[in-house]
Amino acid sequence: MWPESAESPAPLRSGLTTGTCATACCVAAAQALFAQQQDVIVSVTLPKGKVVDLPIIGYQPIDGGMKTATIKDAGDDPDATHGVTLFVELCLSPEQGVRFYAAEGVGIVTRTGLLLDVGEPAINPVPRKMMTEHLEGFAHTYQYQGGFDVSVGVINGEQIAQKTMNPRLGILGGLSILGTTGIVRPFSCAAYIASIHQGIDVARANGITHISATTGNSSEEAIKNHYQLDDMALIEMGDFVGAVLKHIKKVEQDDSKQLMKLSICGGFGKISKLAQQHMDLNSRVSSIDLNRLAQLAGTLGASHELQDKMIQANTSVEALSFAQGANLELADAVCQQALEFARKYIPDHIELEVWAIDRKGFFVGKAAELAGSQT
């Protein structure tokens, strides 16, 4: 799960994707091979035309080519790959075209449902396009008639990948080379959101009909044990419930309609935010409204005295404990409100339920709605 972010008055700094880093390494290696230059800074053109400069930390001649490396700077984004050393082994080939391979620390696709075929290195389409266009530019400039073999790797990538959703997505052996714009926006967590989308796609492509989206390890463990779900059915959404709801709405609008049931499970505080119609549950974006919790408790019969006590609570969990002390099913009511909001995105053919857990990982509330109940 991504850590909670601290408030900062300073502007947040953008970073560059692993795809941009791999492209920079390709540029450096090609420049070394064709122009015998080993520049410490190289320029890369991003998909929308912006030019960025990246440092190259090393050149190493290899059989038939050149190995170059750079260090990824993700800016102020909480990115698992920030600071990693990414390298490219670029070899010239008599066979025209650009071919991509996974070197140490880059994974291989082993499941259907991703943008790449099974057996392919986990180098996504946009990074492939960026590298290809830059290399074709060198071929044109130097009237080179051959092709390129590009092996992309990440030092310690296999270990770092264990902190990502790659193993669950069926990307084994390392990290993915990602990016659609070339830029990492601070706290956009684009790679994490992409992994959420990929997790849903992989589950659907492999015949999983019941998936669960959870906010953290405790909620995942609770719902997994309750239903004995396969790991492929578990979507680690963290704070990004909007990424789940919007993607399911998008992919389930076609005729395939793969999913039959969605279980959303999270801590009571996170589910309270969803009930208050927040799509990003991170504390930097949304906060728990104790007044609204107290008002909801009032509809369940809470006295004015109890409502005032809830408003003064230190946390949502403490407010819940006050309601529980009065035998009020506040957590169920919160789950029901969260479900009603989520249903605006989740198609009617999918059974929907929302669970809330306490800090010990025990269920404290639930709301459920059968498929087709809205029709």
C-alpha positions, 0 to 999 in steps of 0.5 A, a space after each residue: 500500500 502507498 504510505 500516507 503523504 505529509 502536508 508540504 507547502 513546497 511545490 511538488 516535483 514531477 519525475 520521469 517514468 521507467 519508459 523515459 529512463 529506458 529511452 534515455 539509455 537507448 539514446 546514450 548507447 546509440 550515440 556511443 555506437 554511431 557517433 563515438 560520444 559518451 555524453 553524461 546528459 542525453 535528451 529524450 523527446 516525450 510522447 507529447 513533444 516535450 524534451 527532457 534531459 537525463 543523466 547517464 551514469 555509465 557506459 560499458 562496451 558489450 559484444 555487438 553493442 553498448 550497455 548504458 545506465 541511468 537512475 530513475 528520479 520519480 520526483 515527489 511521487 511515492 514510487 517503488 522504483 524511485 532511485 533504481 538503476 535502470 540499464 539498457 543493453 543495445 546491440 546492433 543486428 543485421 535484421 531490421 526492426 527493433 526487438 525487446 528483451 527482458 534483462 535482469 530485473 524486468 519481468 515476463 508476462 505469464 497471464 492473459 489480460 495485459 497489454 502484452 502477450 504471454 511470454 513477452 517482456 514487461 515493457 509496455 507499448 508506449 515505452 516500446 514506441 518511444 525507444 523505437 522512434 528514437 532508435 529509428 531516428 539514429 538509423 536514419 541520421 547515420 544511414 544504418 540499414 540494420 536493426 536493434 536488439 534492446 534488453 532492458 533491466 533494473 538492478 534489484 528489480 526482482 526484489 523491488 517487484 515484490 512490493 508491487 502488484 506484478 506477481 499477482 498480475 502474473 508478471 514474474 521475475 521483475 518490474 514493468 517498464 511503464 509510462 504513457 506520457 513519460 512524466 510521473 506526476 506527483 501523487 498521481 500514482 499513475 503506475 499504481 492506478 495502472 496496476 489496479 486496472 491491470 489486476 481487474 483486466 487479468 481477473 476478467 481475462 482468466 475467468 474470475 467472476 468475483 473480485 474484491 477491492 481492498 484498502 490495505 493488508 488487513 481488509 484483504 486478509 479478512 475478505 480473502 479468508 471469508 470467501 477463500 478467494 484466489 489471489 488473482 481475485 484480490 485487487 489492492 486498490 489502496 486509496 484509489 477506489 475511484 480507479 476501481 469503480 470507473 474501470 469496472 464501469 468501463 470494461 463491463 459495458 460491453 457484451 462480455 460482462 465477465 464479472 458477477 460480484 464485487 466486494 469492497 472492503 476497507 477500514 471503517 474510516 476509509 469506508 466512511 469517506 466512500 460513503 461521503 462520496 470521495 473517490 480518493 480516500 487518502 488523507 491529503 485529499 479527503 477527510 472523515 466528516 464526524 458531523 455527518 457520522 453523527 447525523 447518520 447515527 441520529 437517523 438510527 436513534 442516537 441522542 443529541 448527547 451521543 451525537 455531540 460526543 461523536 463529533 468530539 471524537 478523536 477518530 472515526 473508530 472512536 465515534 463508531 465505538 460510541 455508537 456501538 455502545 448505544 447498540 446502533 448499527 452505524 457501520 452497517 449504515 455507513 456501508 449502505 451509503 458507500 454501496 449506494 454511491 458505488 452503485 452509480 458506477 457498478 453496472 446492475 448485472 454485478 452483485 455489489 457489497 461493501 464491508 468495513 473492518 476495525 483496526 484488528 481486522 474484524 468485520 464491523 459492518 456490511 451492506 449488500 445488493 443483489 445483481 439486478 435489484 436496481 431494475 
